[in-house]
């Protein structure tokens, strides 16, 4: 499953920690938006890590959007993507 994860966190320190965590799971699409191809187990692990990291009086939010294969295939990008095309399981997905 592909997940689009976005965050709006006030603390610079917390934002940096969260970005580093998410970089270990996926690709940064925009400054506070990541695209991650995760198994169910990987998603649960990431969710727990984000929850643990952000519950320490952290003003802001983290949102997880799941995209089914059909939705991911219908995603359209206008303009040049910030990163190269992402190849996953022999499929190309651009968000």
Phi, psi and omega in degrees: 000144177260135178240136170256123184241125179234155179217154175224094186241131181289316187287124177300317181298314180293320179299318179296315179298316181295317179298317179297320177299311183293329177297335177283349182245341185196202186242134177286125180264317173222180187308315182240029181227130179235150173244126184228132173262110189230145169283171177301318180294317179296319179298315179300317180296312180298315181302315179297319180295318178294316179300314180297319182291323190261358183271004182272070181050048184259103176293131179133191183210159174232131181241138178245121177246125177262139178242125175289166182303317181297316179295318180298322180291336181265006180288138183238139176243133174254128182093181182277125177298148179296327182240170176293167175302143181262125180256125179224122176050046178067013177245150176253129180229126177237129176238000000 
